[in-house]
Amino acid sequence: MSEPNNSGSGNNTAQYRPSPSYWPDDSGSGLFAIYKQLLTRPYEFMVTERMAPYDTLNALAATAALASVPFIWHRFGRGYAAIVVMGLPAKGSPPGL
């Protein structure tokens, strides 16, 4: 028995899904992974990883934003704090979003 041919009609979402190579493999990225690299091998991380300086600055900015959430909540309310938290990009999100 052969598999059905979905190339012509119907709703085939696989044809609209980008290939896995579309986004770079970011396994091991995120705040904790970057801080782990900076604490365990800072010089090697900054010299060998091409995006290390930018990842470090982004991690520091995200940490500062997260640290400011309780103060924003207290001063302006939970609505503004939610805007700050929701404005932080999720791990694995495409660049520019």
N, C-alpha and C positions, 0 to 999 in steps of 0.2 A: 504494500500500500504506500503510495507516494504522498508527500506533504502537499497541502494546498498551495496554489500559487497566489500570493497576495500582491503581486506587482501592479495589477491593472485597476482593480476596483476594491471598494470597501475601505474600512478605516484601519490602515496599517500605520501605527505610530512609530514603528521601528525606522521607517524611512525618514522621519523628521528628527529623530534623535541623533545628536552629534556623536561622532566616533569617540572612543575612549581617549584617543590621542589628541582630541581637540583642546582639552585643558591639561596643563602640566600635572604630573603626579605630585600631589601635595601631602602624601602620607608623611606624617611626622611634623606637620606644620601646626601652628597654633601657639597660643601664649605660653603654655607650659613647655612645649617642645623647644621653642626658641630660648626661653630662659634656661632650660636644661643645657642647651648647647653653649650658651654664654657662660654658665657657671662651670661646666666641665672642661670645655676646650675653647676658650674665647678667641685666642689668636688664630687658631686653625680654622674655626668657624668663619671669622671675619675675612680671612685671606682666601680660603678655598671655595666658599659658597658665593656665587655671583650676586645673589639677591640679599645677602646677609645684612648689609647696612640698612637697606630699605625695610626688611623684615623686622629688624631691631627697632627702628624708629616707629614703625606701625605698631609693634607690640607695646612700646612705651606709651604711645598715644592712646591705645585701647585700654591699657592699665590705668592711665590718668582719667580717662572717661569713666571707667568702672568705679574708680575711687571717688569720683565726684558725685555719683548717683545718690548716696545718702544725704549729702548736703543739698543737692537739687530737690530731692524729695521733701526735705524739711522746709526749705525756703519757698519753693514754688508749688509743691504738691506732687502727687503720684503721677499725674498726667504728663508733666514735663519730664519726670524721671523715666517714665515708660518710653517717651520719645528718644531720650538719650540711649537707653538700652536697645531699643529696636533699631536705632540708627547704626549700631555696630554691625559690621558684616559678619555673616555666619562663616564658619570654617568650610572651605571648599566652594564658596560662592565665586562666580566668575569675576574677573577683574572689572572694575568700573561699576559694580552694583553695590 
